[in-house]
Amino acid sequence: MTPSALGQTIHVVEELKPVLSELRACGRNLNQLTVLAHEGHIQTGHLRETVEALGRTYDAVNALLTEKALVPK
């Protein structure tokens, strides 16, 4: 547990599991693109789909947390 969480309430939102899975997949994709770029296999990455997926993920997380009243509306 990180020191910033000590002494604070920790909320577990089970509904976030599929969203977090998508977020991890986006992170893996970004890491793979970064490696390919550093190795010189690609010169540019078209990240539109990744950015859109991250936007959907953010929206889903925000909606769940708002629904659970864990963030202000």
Order of alpha helices (4+ residues) and beta strands (2+ residues): alpha-alpha
